[in-house]
Amino acid sequence: MNSVDIEKEKKYNKWIIVLSIVIPLAVAALFGVNLRELGFDVQPLTILPPIYATINGFTAIVLVIAFIAIKNKNIVLHENLMTTAIWSSVVFLVLYVAYHMTSDSTKFGGEGVIRYIYYFILITHILLSVVIIPFVLVTYVRAITNNIEKHKKIARITFPLWLYVAVSGVVVYLMISPYYS
């Protein structure tokens, strides 16, 4: 890694810190805003949950294919797939926020053990979706600044966490979908 790449990485690190704080705070703040309750004439975007769950599933598939690509030393395919995974996560986030800004929250109606399982998956999904932000950004920056050894080290942590977030998002949707009104 040359000095130009080191300086680039340092510059990106400032953005990683900012985005790792701003994104979860913005999502949390917007999650609590319901445009209809504020008097805006918007229709509930009830079509979005199956769409953003599908995007989570797509992200999981892309991550697995990207993992296979890098194991097969197909670096260009890996790079393209990882960029796709990042952008699909961004699209997911926009749709998720749009849904929650226009629609009432859905309560999980399951009872007994399934209720505990659902909340365990939901809580770990939410917590790890916040934790994964800096991991994804650091992993990506280390790749684009050609810091490949450090990229590989953090990718070993980022990949399973991100895959869990993507898959658990689909599971949460499947478990709560019978209770959408």
N, C-alpha and C positions, 0 to 999 in steps of 0.2 A: 504494500500500500504506500503510495507516494504522498508527499506533503500536501499536494492539491486535494487529494481524496480525504486526507485527515481534516483539512480545513472545511471541506464540504460537509463531512460527517458532523463536525462541531456545529456548523450552521444549522443543519437539519435537526440536531439534538434540541435546540431551542424550540423549534416548531413541534417536535415530539412532545416536549413537556407541556407546551401551551395546548395542543390538541388533546392530549391525554387528560387534561383538566377541563377544558372548555366543552368537549363533546359530551361527556357524562352529565355535566352541570346543565348544559342546554337541553339535553334529552329529558332530564329530570324536571326541569322548569317547564318545558313544553308539554310534558306528559300531564302536568297538572292544569293545563289550560284547555278548556272546552269552549270552542268558538261559538257553539250554539247557546251556551249559558251566558256568554258575553254579548248576546244579541245579534250575532252574525247569522245571516240566512244561508246556512250551508247544510247540505244533506249529509247524514252519517255515511261515511265511506265504508260500509259494511262488506263491500266486495274485497277489501284489501287483505284481511287475515289469510285467506288461502293463497293469495298471491305472494305475500311476503314469507309465508311458510315454504312455498315452493322455491323462492329465492334462497332461503336457508338451505333447503335440500340441494339445490343447484350448487351452492357454495361448497357444501360438503363433498359433493361429487368432484368438483373442480379441484379441491384441495387434495383429494386422494389421487386423482390423475396427475396432478403436478408433482406429488410425492413419487409416483411411479416414474414420471418423466425424468426427474433428477436422479433417481436410482439407476436409470438407463442412460445417464449422462446426456440427455437431450435438454441442454441448457436453455435454448431459445424457446422451446415449448414450455418448459418450466416457468421461465420469466413471463411469458404471455399468459399462462394460466394463473399465476399468482397475481398479476395485474388485474385479470378478470375477477378473481376472488375478492380483491380489495374493492373494486368498483361495484360488484354485486352486493357486498356488505354495505356500501354507502347507499345504494338504491334501497336495500332492505330498511335501513335506518330512516330514510326519508319517508317511506311508505308507512312504517311503524308509527312514527310521530304523527303523520297526517291522519292515520286512523284514530289514534288516541285524542287528537285535537278536535275530532268531529263526532266521536262516538262515545257512548257510556262504556265504562269498563264492564267486562263480563265476569261474573262470579263463577268459580268452579263449583259444580253441584255434586261431585262425587262424595261418597261417604266411606268411613272405615279406613282400612289400610291404604286404599288407592288415593285417598285424600293426602295422606302423609307422603306417599311416593310423588304425587303431583307437586306438592309444595317443595319437596326436596329438590326435584328436577328444576322447578321454576326458580327457586332461590339460587341454586348453583349456576343456573343459566344466566341470571341477571348479574350476579357478582362477577362471574368470569367474563361476561360481555364487557364489563368495565375494565377488568384486569387485562384483557387481551389487547386493548387499544394500543398501549405503549409497546407491547411485545410485537405486534404486527408492524408498527411503524419503525421500530428499531431494526427488526429483521429485514424489512424492505430497504431501509437506508443503508444498512451494511452491505446489502447486495448491490445496490446502484452505485455505491462508492467503492466497490471492488474490495471490500474487507471480508473476503470469502470465508476465511477460517472462523472469524467471530460470527459471521452470518450463519454458518453451519451449526455452531454451538448453540446460538439462541433459537435457531429454527427447530432444534430438537425439543425445545420447550414450547415454542409457539404453535407448531403443527398440532400436537394432540389437544392443546387448550382450545385452539380455534375450531378444530374439528368437533370437539365436544359442544362448543357454543352453537355451531351450525346444526348439528344433529339434535341436540336437546331443544333447540327452537322448534324444530319440526315435531318432536315428541310432545312438547307443551301444547302446540296448536292442535295436534290430534286428540290430546286428552281433554282440551277445553272446547273443542269445536261443537260437541253436542249441546253445549249450553249457550251458544250464540243465539240471540233472539232474532 
